[in-house]
Amino acid sequence: MHGRPGETLVLEAPQILRYETDRTRRVWRLVEWARWLALLGMLCVAAVIVVTWLAPPTGKG
Protein backbone atom coordinates (compact mmCIF):
# COMPACT_ATOMS: atom_id res chain seq x y z
CA MET A 1 0.00 0.00 0.00
CA HIS A 2 1.07 3.54 -0.66
CA GLY A 3 0.33 6.74 1.23
CA ARG A 4 0.88 8.04 4.71
CA PRO A 5 0.62 5.71 7.72
CA GLY A 6 -2.94 5.64 9.02
CA GLU A 7 -4.35 7.27 5.89
CA THR A 8 -7.29 5.55 4.25
CA LEU A 9 -7.14 5.04 0.52
CA VAL A 10 -9.96 6.45 -1.55
CA LEU A 11 -11.05 4.03 -4.22
CA GLU A 12 -14.49 5.26 -5.34
CA ALA A 13 -14.91 7.72 -8.19
CA PRO A 14 -17.01 10.39 -6.38
CA GLN A 15 -14.54 10.48 -3.48
CA ILE A 16 -11.58 10.72 -5.85
CA LEU A 17 -13.22 13.57 -7.77
CA ARG A 18 -14.03 15.39 -4.52
CA TYR A 19 -10.44 14.91 -3.32
CA GLU A 20 -9.01 16.19 -6.61
CA THR A 21 -11.30 19.24 -6.54
CA ASP A 22 -10.37 20.05 -2.93
CA ARG A 23 -6.67 19.49 -3.61
CA THR A 24 -6.79 21.78 -6.66
CA ARG A 25 -8.40 24.53 -4.58
CA ARG A 26 -5.76 24.14 -1.87
CA VAL A 27 -2.91 24.30 -4.36
CA TRP A 28 -4.35 27.40 -6.04
CA ARG A 29 -4.75 29.06 -2.64
CA LEU A 30 -1.12 28.30 -1.82
CA VAL A 31 -0.01 29.66 -5.21
CA GLU A 32 -1.97 32.86 -4.55
CA TRP A 33 -0.29 33.25 -1.14
CA ALA A 34 3.13 32.63 -2.68
CA ARG A 35 2.47 35.22 -5.37
CA TRP A 36 1.43 37.91 -2.89
CA LEU A 37 4.26 37.11 -0.49
CA ALA A 38 6.78 37.30 -3.35
CA LEU A 39 5.39 40.70 -4.31
CA LEU A 40 5.61 41.85 -0.69
CA GLY A 41 9.24 40.67 -0.55
CA MET A 42 10.09 42.57 -3.73
CA LEU A 43 8.47 45.71 -2.34
CA CYS A 44 10.46 45.37 0.89
CA VAL A 45 13.71 45.02 -1.06
CA ALA A 46 12.80 48.06 -3.19
CA ALA A 47 12.01 50.08 -0.05
CA VAL A 48 15.36 49.16 1.51
CA ILE A 49 17.17 50.18 -1.68
CA VAL A 50 15.39 53.56 -1.76
CA VAL A 51 16.06 54.20 1.93
CA THR A 52 19.72 53.26 1.52
CA TRP A 53 20.08 55.43 -1.55
CA LEU A 54 18.42 58.48 0.01
CA ALA A 55 20.00 58.18 3.46
CA PRO A 56 22.44 60.97 4.27
CA PRO A 57 26.10 59.99 4.30
CA THR A 58 27.48 59.13 7.72
CA GLY A 59 30.79 60.92 7.14
CA LYS A 60 32.82 57.87 8.09
CA GLY A 61 35.68 57.36 5.69
Backbone torsions as a table, in degrees:
resi	resn	phi	psi	omega
1	MET	NA	149.3	178.8
2	HIS	-114.5	161.4	178.7
3	GLY	115.5	-178.6	-179.6
4	ARG	-78.0	151.6	177.8
5	PRO	-60.5	133.4	178.9
6	GLY	84.0	-5.4	-179.2
7	GLU	-85.6	135.0	177.9
8	THR	-87.1	141.5	179.6
9	LEU	-85.0	137.0	178.6
10	VAL	-95.9	123.3	-174.9
11	LEU	-120.6	-5.3	-176.9
12	GLU	-101.1	142.6	-173.3
13	ALA	-55.9	-47.7	-179.5
14	PRO	-61.4	-37.8	178.8
15	GLN	-68.4	-39.1	178.8
16	ILE	-65.1	-43.8	178.8
17	LEU	-63.4	-41.1	177.8
18	ARG	-63.6	-43.6	178.3
19	TYR	-60.9	-46.2	-179.2
20	GLU	-63.0	-39.9	178.3
21	THR	-64.4	-46.7	179.3
22	ASP	-63.9	-42.3	-179.4
23	ARG	-63.5	-41.0	178.8
24	THR	-62.2	-42.7	178.0
25	ARG	-61.9	-43.7	179.6
26	ARG	-62.2	-42.9	-179.9
27	VAL	-64.9	-44.1	178.1
28	TRP	-61.8	-38.9	178.4
29	ARG	-63.3	-42.1	178.2
30	LEU	-65.7	-38.1	177.5
31	VAL	-64.3	-40.7	177.7
32	GLU	-61.5	-46.3	177.7
33	TRP	-59.3	-44.3	-179.1
34	ALA	-62.2	-40.0	-179.8
35	ARG	-63.8	-46.8	-178.8
36	TRP	-68.7	-37.5	178.2
37	LEU	-68.1	-35.3	175.6
38	ALA	-64.6	-42.2	177.2
39	LEU	-62.9	-43.1	177.7
40	LEU	-61.0	-41.7	177.8
41	GLY	-62.4	-42.0	178.4
42	MET	-64.1	-40.0	178.1
43	LEU	-65.5	-37.5	177.3
44	CYS	-64.9	-43.4	178.1
45	VAL	-63.0	-42.7	178.6
46	ALA	-63.0	-40.5	179.0
47	ALA	-63.6	-41.2	179.0
48	VAL	-64.8	-39.9	178.4
49	ILE	-63.1	-44.5	-179.9
50	VAL	-64.4	-44.7	179.7
51	VAL	-62.8	-42.9	179.2
52	THR	-64.7	-38.9	-178.6
53	TRP	-69.1	-39.5	-175.4
54	LEU	-90.6	-7.2	-178.7
55	ALA	-66.6	140.0	178.4
56	PRO	-67.0	147.9	179.7
57	PRO	-63.6	148.0	-177.1
58	THR	-84.0	-16.9	179.1
59	GLY	84.4	0.6	177.6
60	LYS	-85.5	131.4	-172.7
61	GLY	-60.5	NA	NA
